[in-house]
Amino acid sequence: MATFNDLLKRLESKAVRVFLLERYNEVNGKDYYQFIRYYWVDRDGVLRSESAIIHVLVKEDGTEEAYWKDKVPTILRSTQIETFSDKIEQYAKNNISNFVGLNPIAVDDARKRGVFEVYIYDKSSDSVVKKVVFIWEDGQGNVNYKEIKQ
């Protein structure tokens, strides 16, 4: 089991800065909650801030068992959750020439389908064209789409 120092060192190894805030002791006088604020730089180079709480249980022999309360800090999560919209935006960047942007209108992440506005730069008219498309992922993971005529 992890101790308070184990969890704190893991956080400090990934964060730009870690601040120990308040500590609240439980009624038994041994167990406690330590509030923490930390900063990290996300994949887009933006400085982010988040708070976390470590709950420490102190056994009769004085050893500690520490847990993240409520959630594991974002920078310690093993995988980032990629939404269907994220996947579609990456697909569009890689497969559509002159791709400008994407706006999800109605997306069902669980069923991997949705309606999106796709913006494409048209060189001939020097303007951005908007197309509304229905996009879905089939059973083999292939992305399919059809333009919605308005």
N, C-alpha and C positions, 0 to 999 in steps of 0.2 A: 504494500500500500504506500502511496505517496505521502510525504510530509509537506508541511507548509513551504519549507525552503525548496523542496523539489519542484513544486508547482510554480513558485516564484521564479526560480532559475530558468525553467522552460519558457515562461513568459518574457523574461528579460533577454533571453537569447534571440527572440524574434522581434521584439519591440524596439522602437527608437528611444523611448523613455518610459519609465515606470515610476509612478508615485504611490506610496502607501498612504492611504487616507485614514479614515477612522477605523478603530477596532472596537467591537462591541462584545462584551463577555456575556455568556448565557447565565441563567439563574444559578447553575451549579458552580459557577466561579472558575471552571476549568476550560470548558469548550468556548469557542469564540468565532466571530465572523470578522474577516479583514476585508475592508473595502479598498479597491485599487482603481487607479485611472492609468491608462497606458495609451501611447501614441505609436502609430505605424504608418508606413507609406504603402498605399495600395498599388496595384499593377499599372494604374494610369499615372502614377507619380503624385498622387494627392495625399497629403498628410491627414490621417484619420485619427479619431479619438474614441475610446470606448471605456466603459467601466466594467469591472468584474468583481465578484465576491468569492473569497475562499472560505469555506466552512471547515473549521478544524475541530476534530473530536480528540480529546486527550484521555488516554486510557489510564487505569489505576497505576500502572507502572511508569507513567510519565511519557510514554511514546505517543506520537501523533498519527492520526489518519486524517488526511486533508482531501477535500473534494471541491470542484468548481460548483458553486451554487447557481442554479437555474440554467446556465448554459456554459459551454466551453468557449473561451474567447475566440473571436473571429480569426485571428492570426494563427491560432493553434489547431484549427479544424483541418483534418487531413485532406479533405477535398472541398473545393468550392462547388456549390450547387449550380449547374448550368440549366437555365430554363429553356423551354422550347424557343422563346423569342431570341435568346442569346445564340442558340444554334442557327436559327434562320438568318440572323444578322451576319454571322460569320460566313454562312453559305453564300449570302448575297454579295458580300465583299469579295469572296473568292471566285464567284461565277458570273457576275453581271458586270459587263464592261460599262464604265461611266456611272457606276453606282454612287449615289449621293447619300441616301439615308433610308431609314425604315421606321415606320410608325405602326406599332401593334394596335389594332382596333378592338378585336375580340379574340382572345386566345384561350384555348383549353390545353394547359400544359400536360395534364394527365392523359388526354387522348392524342396529344401531339398534332394539333390542327388549329388553324386560326385564320382570321382575316387581317391583312396587313396593307398599309399604304406603302408602296415602294417608289422612291424618288430617283429618277435617272436623268443625267445631264444629256441633253440633245445638242450636239455640236452644230448641226446645220441651222438650228434656229437660235442658238446661244441662250437656251432656256432650260429649266428643269421641268420634266414631265412627271406627273403623278399617275401611277397605275394602282388600282385596287385589286388585290389578288387573294385567292383562297389557297392556303398552303397546308399540306399535310405530309406526314411521314408514314410510309407503308411499313408492313411487317418486317421487311429486310433492312430498314433504316434509311431508305432512299427518300430524298425530298422531292415532292411533286407539287405542282402549282398550276392554277388556271386563273386567267384574268377574269374579273367580274365586270361585265358590261353594264354601264350605267345609263 
